[in-house]
Amino acid sequence: MTNGDRNLRLAAFILNIISMVALGWTLLPLAWMSPMTVMSWGIYKGTRANTVAFGVCNLLFVNTIFFGGGCSSATKSGD
């Protein structure tokens, strides 16, 4: 994994946390935001695979305010 990929995955994780905190007053979305944020951390650490499906679901369900996290997690270079 290149340094640029690590930085993008860290940005995705941070934006997932910001979105989760910003929409924390709505309890139902936390049911899918929390596991997807944990999975984003696993992708950053390298214990989980970064898939296109996760990037799309991240864009649709987590990043309702900040689209940057999903875009960052959807990018990959030759994994």
C-alpha positions as MATLAB code, in Angstrom:
seq = 'MTNGDRNLRLAAFILNIISMVALGWTLLPLAWMSPMTVMSWGIYKGTRANTVAFGVCNLLFVNTIFFGGGCSSATKSGD';
ca = [
       0.000    0.000    0.000;
       1.401    3.371   -0.957;
       1.583    6.348    1.346;
      -1.115    8.101   -0.700;
      -3.476    5.145   -0.233;
      -2.875    5.192    3.533;
      -3.629    8.899    3.679;
      -6.849    8.499    1.683;
      -8.021    5.660    3.897;
      -7.255    7.660    7.033;
      -9.194   10.613    5.590;
     -12.115    8.289    4.862;
     -12.081    7.026    8.447;
     -11.951   10.540    9.894;
     -14.800   11.730    7.667;
     -16.839    8.678    8.687;
     -16.405    9.660   12.331;
     -17.364   13.275   11.594;
     -20.495   12.134    9.745;
     -21.387    9.746   12.555;
     -21.038   12.476   15.167;
     -22.925   15.016   13.049;
     -25.857   12.647   12.565;
     -25.646   11.120   16.028;
     -28.911   12.722   17.059;
     -30.702   10.333   14.691;
     -30.471    6.939   16.293;
     -31.499    4.740   13.354;
     -28.607    5.696   11.032;
     -26.132    4.830   13.782;
     -27.119    1.191   13.261;
     -25.187    1.141    9.988;
     -22.774    4.025   10.522;
     -20.982    2.426   13.464;
     -20.152   -0.912   11.766;
     -19.107    0.814    8.553;
     -16.807    3.153   10.485;
     -15.234    0.159   12.234;
     -14.788   -1.545    8.853;
     -13.203    1.644    7.517;
     -10.670    1.469   10.361;
      -9.957   -2.154    9.445;
      -9.324   -1.132    5.844;
      -6.948    1.586    7.038;
      -5.029   -0.848    9.257;
      -4.882   -3.445    6.451;
      -6.868   -6.193    8.182;
      -9.819   -5.960    5.780;
     -10.012   -5.776    2.014;
     -10.959   -2.503    0.372;
     -13.801   -3.311   -2.016;
     -15.834   -1.248   -4.424;
     -19.038   -2.414   -2.717;
     -17.873   -0.956    0.589;
     -16.996    2.346   -1.076;
     -20.433    2.580   -2.698;
     -22.263    1.659    0.511;
     -20.114    4.143    2.384;
     -21.119    6.884   -0.045;
     -24.806    6.011    0.141;
     -25.308    5.311    3.820;
     -22.615    7.034    5.868;
     -21.471   10.140    4.085;
     -24.706   12.058    3.785;
     -23.026   15.322    4.779;
     -19.402   14.832    3.771;
     -18.960   12.926    0.515;
     -15.183   12.916    0.855;
     -14.989    9.807    3.027;
     -16.747    7.564    0.545;
     -14.781    8.920   -2.366;
     -11.542    8.330   -0.496;
     -12.466    4.784    0.446;
     -13.621    3.986   -3.092;
     -10.229    4.827   -4.561;
      -7.528    2.228   -4.686;
      -4.453    1.717   -6.757;
      -3.708   -1.876   -7.613;
      -4.662   -3.635   -4.373;
];
